[in-house]
Amino acid sequence: MPDESAVLIDGPWTHRTVSAGGIRLHVVEAGEGPLVLLLHGFPQFWWAWERQITALAEAGYRAVAVDLRGYGASDKPPRGYDLFTMASDVAGLVRVLGAPDAAVAGHGVGGLVGWTMSVCHPRTVRRLAVLSAPHPVRLAAAVPRSWHQGWAVRHLLGFQVPVLPERRLVADGAEAVGRMLRRWSRPGWPDAETEWRFREAFRIPLVAHCSLECYRWLFRSRFRPDGYRYLRRMSVPGTVPTLYVHGASDPLVPPATARGTERYVSAPYRLRTVERAGHFPHQERPDQVNSLLVEWFSYDEPDA
């Protein structure tokens, strides 16, 4: 069984652990300049942003990729996997890193955290880029109303069962993780090394359980006051300039689900579609996504 050293991958970056929001978060950073925070999705960890870390550092940014609460080499507390708390973690991280604010890029669950930061902690987010994660209110409406979207995320129902989903995720060397990566991406991705990295990271004790806790909250909170409060809060349009990036061939979140996301942003908003990419456009088409991110984060004026 791997330990947390499995995610301490060598490269043109440095690893360290910082305390924010009452927990320790593992971060990987490179470059100097304005802060850019990179928030990974499921079933991944910081290394999902490998190509973006170096590209942003070369473009003059301080790129910091984070292992979210419960993932990689970050703390894995028994609770705190609601989006309010996870967004608070990252907002606290901005302050701990000594920056007044950050440009934030989030994919999947990391994108939902980014959306939440833009509403609940807007002063910490200079600009936002979200990949493959429609606005939470739009997503909540699409799942029950769209047969296509509901069927695509049917695995969420399976995640609600205790214990068994965790065991399935890590069985046979976390084969289920590799299967999800392949099923949700374009043909030919991921390569063997990439798949192995993510499978090993999910075999770290508690990662499988903690990663599913966020999905359990997303589903169960729909029927509780905390979920109602979250969606009501998120229904107020955010004031952070936002770039939304979606893979044209995403089988997990069909592009149609993202339509209408612009209603929840009162600041400048851009939608960009990445052709021949599935659910992981930043890894499937890294050069194209790198260009989009560098261009978006380079604007000096908030209303660019």
Buried (B, 14 or more C-beta within 10 A) or exposed (E): EBEBEBBEBEEEBEBEEBEBBEBBBBBBBBBEEBBBBBBBBBBBBBBBBBBBBBBBBBBEBBBBBBBBBBBBBBBBBEEBBBBBBBBBBBBBBBBEBEBEBBBBBBBBBBBBBBBBBBBBBBEBBBBBBBBBBBBBBBBBBBBEEBEEBBEBBEEBEEBEEEEEBBEBBBEEEBBBBBEBBBEBBBEEBBEEEBBBBBBBBBBBEBBBBBBBBBBBBBBEBBEEEEBEEBBEBBEEBBBBBBBBBBBBBBBBBBBEBBEBBBEBBEBBBBBBBBEBBBBBBBBBBBEBBBBBBBEBBBBEEEEE
